[in-house]
């Protein structure tokens, strides 16, 4: 078995244990590492999206539409991207102005305006997805597939516990 090396979180925990021996700092071992990984992943993802000329917030909306493979209501987009109504309105307006999405009439109620991808939006989100998947594969390349599956399951359990 390979010897584990210390990292910044180990050092931070040791520092806390030295000045606060009464505090159980064990949650830092998981959650501080997750925070650091999240920040790094955010940078990697932003770089991948930039290859397609997209900002991360644009990716969120375009990816939600692409996964659905059809128009969505602003309400559905809000639920999928976890932003406020006002924020989503601004995002849709911006994406319409850049030609990546268009507003279309709802099929059953003409008062309902849906949001759909343009051909340019489809092309850009597909380029971003390919770049994202390649970048994320590189990040995970040193972890065997069975360990990746176990890690995914543990993260699912943690996510469920946080709800």
N, C-alpha and C positions, 0 to 999 in steps of 0.2 A: 504494500500500500504506500502511495506517495505521501511524503511528509507535507503537511499543510504549512504554508508560510503566513506570517502575520501581514495584515493590511492596515489601512488607516483606521478602520472600525475597531480592530483589535487594540490599536494604540489608544484610541479615544476611550474605549471601555476600561483599559488598564489605568488611564489617567483618572477617570471617574472613580474607579475602585480605590485608588490611592487616596483621593481627597474625600470620598464619601463611601467608606467601607460598609456603611449601613444600608446603602441603596442597592437593590437588585437591578443591575443594568443589563440583564440578559435579553430583554426585548430589543436592545440596540443591535444585537448580533444579526437579527433578521431585518428589522425595519430600517435601520440606518443603511444597511447594504442595499435594500430595495430603493431607498431614496436616492442613493448615489447612482445606482444602475438606471433608475428612471431619468435622472438628469442626463447621463451619458446617452441613453437611448433616444431622448428627445433631440439631442444634437445630431445623432446618426440619422434619425428619421427626417429631420429638417434638411439635411444634406441630400438625402434621397429625393425628397419632394422638390428641392431646388433644381435637380436635374431635369425635372418636368416643368420647371417654371412655376411651381406652386408653393404657397405658404402652407404651414401645417393646418390652419383653420380652413383653407380652401380644400385641402385633401379630405378633411373630415366630412364636409358636405358632399363633395364629389364622390367619395368612396361610398357613402351611404346610398346615394342615388345609383351608383354602378352596381352595388351588391343587390339592390332591389330589381335592377334591370327594367326600370320603368319609372314614370313620374311618381313623386311623393307629395303629400301636403306639407306645408310648413310645420304643422303640428307634429307630423311623423318625423320630420327632420330634427325638430327640437328634441323629441324623445330619444332619437338615436345619437345625437351629438351632445346632449346635456348642456345646452345653453338656453338663455332666456329668449322670450319671444322677440324683444327688441333687437337683441344681438342677431338672431336668425334673420329678421327682416333686413338688417343692414348687410348681412352676408349674402343673402339672395340678391339684393339690389346690386352689390358689387360684382357678383358672379354673372348676373345678366349683362351688366355693363361691359364686362370683359369677354362676353360671348361664350362662356363655358356652360351656362345653363339658360333655359328659357322658361317662361311661365306659359302653362297650357291650361285650357279649360278642363274641369273635372267632367268625367263622362256622364254622371247621373245628375249633377247639379251645376249649372252654369255659373252660379255664384262662387263656387269653390275653384280657386286657382291652384293648380298643382305646379310643381317644379320638375323639369326634366333636363337631362343632359343634352347638350348639342354634340355634334360629331367631334368638334374640337375638345369638348369636355371629356368625352369618352377616350379620345386619343391621349390626352394629358394624364388622366387618372390611370390608364393602363401603363403608360411609361413610368409613372410614379410607383405603381404597384410592383413592377418588375425590379426597379431600383431598390425599393424597400425590401423585397424578399431576398435579393442578393446580399444586401447589407446585413440583414438579420441572420442569414445563413452563415455569413462570415463571423458574426458575433458568437454564434452557437457551435462553430466547427470543432472546438476542443471538448465538447461535452457529448458523450455517447448518446445515441438515440434513446436507449432505455432510461438513462438519467434525465434526459430532456422530458420524456413522458412523465416520469415521477415528479419532476419539478413542476411541470404544468398542473398535475393533479394537486400537489401541495398548495400551489398558488390559488387554484380554484377553491380549495377548502378555506384558505385565508380570506379570499374575496367574499365567500358566502358568510363567513363569520363577521365580516365588517358591515354587512347590510343590516 
